[in-house]
């Protein structure tokens, strides 16, 4: 059986090798055989069989998400993970849909004003900068309008909750893209930044969020990590809506 995983990959060979090792380790104890791990339309595709296939699929869905390869998949499951493909007067998303043809999936700027800008008519660059959004950043979205060749979406409640926590909790964060988690951890150790970080959370295989200790500057940590990860995208996030009670 083929399973399309909701993980966008850019460094194909490195990503597939990393995922092969990861998935074989995570599938230990289950009666499944992984016959192949390959790339399909920029996403990870598994070929797998076995008695515990149903349990394995459920695990994959919970851990990584399953990409909707057909538009009918969205009709059945309107909440899904997608990746930013383009930012221009809204956000265009890459989902993995290939059948019956490629489908445009997007979040209109008006929806972003409502969900992320408190109704203000902000420029798209202002919104994406504030939330550290960039190409291949993962977003959980909900389909709100489907046509034959396009899907209009909005951020899911879960995604909005994550952004709400970012904006209202008093912690600065470092957002890292285009790099695997093992490379991030290596860079943290080499820069002695471990003592400055309270949480490392992977948003996808290639995108990660580091929560800084209270009172520490994300810009300084980002600067140190950038020296070790020159090919990656590293942004500093400062909460905009955190208020101190006096």
C-alpha positions as CSV (number, residue, x, y, z in Angstrom):
1,X,0.0,0.0,0.0
2,X,1.2,3.5,-0.8
3,X,0.9,6.2,1.9
4,X,1.6,9.9,1.1
5,X,3.1,11.5,4.2
6,X,2.4,15.2,4.9
7,X,6.1,16.1,5.0
8,X,7.5,18.4,2.3
9,X,11.1,17.6,1.4
10,X,13.7,19.8,-0.4
11,X,17.0,18.1,0.1
12,X,15.7,14.8,-1.3
13,X,18.5,12.3,-0.6
14,X,19.3,13.5,2.9
15,X,15.6,13.8,3.9
16,X,14.7,10.4,2.6
17,X,17.6,8.7,4.3
18,X,16.8,10.5,7.6
19,X,13.1,9.5,7.3
20,X,13.9,5.9,6.5
21,X,16.0,5.6,9.7
22,X,13.4,7.4,11.7
23,X,10.4,5.4,10.5
24,X,12.1,2.1,10.8
25,X,12.9,2.9,14.4
26,X,9.4,4.2,15.2
27,X,7.8,1.1,13.6
28,X,9.6,-1.4,15.8
29,X,7.2,-3.8,17.5
30,X,4.6,-3.5,14.7
31,X,4.1,-6.3,12.1
32,X,4.7,-4.1,9.1
33,X,7.2,-4.2,6.2
34,X,8.4,-1.0,4.7
35,X,9.2,-1.8,1.1
36,X,10.2,1.6,-0.1
37,X,10.5,5.3,0.9
38,X,10.5,7.7,-2.0
39,X,9.5,11.2,-3.1
40,X,6.3,12.0,-4.9
41,X,5.6,15.5,-6.0
42,X,7.8,16.9,-3.2
43,X,6.3,14.8,-0.5
44,X,7.4,11.6,1.3
45,X,5.7,8.5,-0.1
46,X,5.8,5.1,1.7
47,X,5.2,1.7,0.3
48,X,4.3,-0.6,3.2
49,X,2.4,-3.8,4.0
50,X,1.8,-6.0,7.0
51,X,-0.7,-7.3,9.6
52,X,-0.5,-4.1,11.7
53,X,-1.0,-1.8,8.7
54,X,-4.1,-0.1,10.1
55,X,-2.4,0.7,13.4
56,X,0.7,1.9,11.5
57,X,-1.3,4.3,9.4
58,X,-3.1,5.6,12.5
59,X,0.4,6.3,14.0
60,X,1.6,8.0,10.9
61,X,-1.5,10.2,10.8
62,X,-1.0,11.3,14.4
63,X,2.8,11.8,14.1
64,X,3.3,13.3,10.7
65,X,-0.1,13.7,9.0
66,X,-1.3,12.1,5.8
67,X,-1.2,14.3,2.7
68,X,-4.5,14.5,0.7
69,X,-3.4,13.2,-2.7
70,X,-6.9,13.6,-4.2
71,X,-9.3,16.5,-3.7
72,X,-11.9,14.0,-2.5
73,X,-9.6,13.3,0.5
74,X,-10.3,16.9,1.6
75,X,-14.0,16.4,1.3
76,X,-13.7,13.6,3.8
77,X,-11.1,15.2,6.0
78,X,-11.3,19.0,5.7
79,X,-8.5,19.6,8.2
80,X,-5.0,18.8,6.9
81,X,-1.4,19.9,7.0
82,X,-0.1,22.0,4.2
83,X,3.1,23.9,3.4
84,X,3.5,27.5,2.2
85,X,4.5,27.6,-1.4
86,X,4.0,31.3,-2.2
87,X,3.3,34.5,-0.3
88,X,1.6,37.1,-2.4
89,X,-1.7,38.8,-1.6
90,X,-2.5,35.8,0.6
91,X,-0.8,32.5,1.1
92,X,-0.7,29.7,-1.4
93,X,-0.2,26.2,-0.1
94,X,1.3,22.9,-1.3
95,X,-0.7,19.9,-0.1
96,X,0.3,16.9,-2.2
97,X,-2.9,16.8,-4.2
98,X,-2.2,15.4,-7.7
99,X,-5.4,13.8,-8.8
100,X,-7.3,14.3,-11.0
101,X,-4.9,17.3,-11.5
102,X,-2.9,19.8,-9.5
103,X,-5.2,21.9,-7.3
104,X,-4.6,25.5,-6.1
105,X,-5.0,25.7,-2.3
106,X,-4.8,29.2,-0.7
107,X,-5.7,31.4,2.2
108,X,-7.0,34.8,1.1
109,X,-5.5,37.9,2.6
110,X,-9.0,38.8,4.0
111,X,-8.9,35.6,6.0
112,X,-5.4,36.4,7.3
113,X,-6.6,39.8,8.4
114,X,-9.4,38.2,10.4
115,X,-7.4,35.4,11.9
116,X,-3.9,36.9,12.5
117,X,-4.3,40.7,12.3
118,X,-7.4,41.3,14.5
119,X,-9.3,42.6,11.5
120,X,-6.7,45.2,10.6
121,X,-5.9,45.4,6.9
122,X,-2.2,44.7,7.3
123,X,0.2,44.1,4.4
124,X,0.9,40.4,3.8
125,X,4.6,41.1,4.5
126,X,3.7,42.5,7.9
127,X,1.7,39.4,8.9
128,X,4.3,36.9,7.6
129,X,7.1,38.7,9.3
130,X,5.3,38.9,12.6
131,X,4.6,35.1,12.6
132,X,7.9,34.1,11.0
133,X,6.2,32.5,8.0
134,X,8.2,31.5,5.0
135,X,8.3,29.1,2.1
136,X,7.7,25.5,3.2
137,X,6.5,26.5,6.7
138,X,3.9,24.0,7.8
139,X,0.4,25.1,8.6
140,X,-2.7,23.1,9.7
141,X,-5.6,24.4,7.7
142,X,-9.3,23.8,7.2
143,X,-10.9,23.7,3.8
144,X,-13.8,26.2,3.7
145,X,-14.7,26.2,-0.1
146,X,-13.9,23.6,-2.7
147,X,-14.0,23.9,-6.5
148,X,-12.8,21.5,-9.2
149,X,-9.4,23.1,-9.4
150,X,-9.0,25.2,-6.2
151,X,-9.5,25.0,-2.5
152,X,-10.0,28.0,-0.2
153,X,-8.7,27.4,3.3
154,X,-8.3,29.1,6.7
155,X,-6.1,28.3,9.6
156,X,-7.4,25.5,11.8
157,X,-8.3,26.1,15.5
158,X,-5.1,24.1,16.5
159,X,-2.9,26.3,14.3
160,X,-4.5,29.5,15.7
161,X,-4.0,28.2,19.3
162,X,-0.3,27.7,18.6
163,X,0.1,31.2,17.2
164,X,-1.9,32.6,20.1
165,X,0.5,30.9,22.6
166,X,3.4,32.4,20.7
167,X,2.0,35.9,20.8
168,X,0.7,35.9,24.4
169,X,3.3,33.9,26.4
170,X,6.4,35.9,27.5
171,X,9.0,33.7,25.7
172,X,11.0,34.7,22.6
173,X,11.5,32.0,20.0
174,X,13.9,31.0,17.3
175,X,12.3,29.6,14.1
176,X,14.5,27.5,12.0
177,X,13.8,26.2,8.5
178,X,15.5,24.1,5.8
179,X,17.3,21.9,8.2
180,X,16.8,18.5,9.9
181,X,16.5,18.3,13.7
182,X,19.7,16.4,14.2
183,X,21.6,19.3,12.6
184,X,19.7,21.8,14.8
185,X,20.7,19.9,18.0
186,X,24.3,19.6,16.8
187,X,24.4,23.4,16.3
188,X,22.9,24.0,19.7
189,X,25.6,21.9,21.3
190,X,28.4,23.6,19.4
191,X,27.3,27.1,20.4
192,X,26.5,26.1,24.0
193,X,23.0,27.4,23.5
194,X,21.4,24.5,25.3
195,X,21.3,26.4,28.6
196,X,19.5,29.2,26.9
197,X,16.6,27.1,25.4
198,X,13.8,25.5,27.4
199,X,12.1,23.6,24.5
200,X,12.9,22.3,21.0
201,X,9.8,21.5,19.0
202,X,9.7,20.2,15.4
203,X,6.9,21.7,13.4
204,X,7.8,19.4,10.4
205,X,10.9,17.5,9.3
206,X,12.6,20.7,8.1
207,X,11.0,23.4,10.4
208,X,11.6,23.8,14.1
209,X,10.8,26.2,17.0
210,X,13.2,26.8,19.9
211,X,11.7,28.5,23.0
212,X,14.2,30.7,24.7
213,X,14.4,31.0,28.5
214,X,12.5,33.9,30.0
215,X,14.3,37.2,29.4
216,X,16.7,35.9,26.8
217,X,17.0,37.5,23.4
218,X,16.0,35.3,20.5
219,X,18.1,37.5,18.1
220,X,21.3,36.7,19.9
221,X,20.6,32.9,19.9
222,X,19.6,33.1,16.2
223,X,22.8,34.9,15.4
224,X,24.9,32.2,17.1
225,X,23.1,29.3,15.4
226,X,23.2,31.0,11.9
227,X,27.0,30.7,12.0
228,X,26.7,26.9,12.4
229,X,23.8,26.6,10.0
230,X,24.6,29.0,7.2
231,X,22.4,27.3,4.6
232,X,19.3,27.3,6.8
233,X,16.7,30.0,7.4
234,X,16.8,31.3,11.0
235,X,14.3,33.9,12.3
236,X,13.8,35.4,15.7
237,X,10.3,35.8,17.1
238,X,9.2,38.3,19.8
239,X,5.7,38.1,21.2
240,X,3.7,41.1,20.2
241,X,0.7,40.9,22.6
242,X,2.4,39.8,25.9
243,X,1.5,42.3,28.6
244,X,3.1,42.6,32.0
245,X,0.8,43.1,35.0
246,X,2.0,45.9,37.2
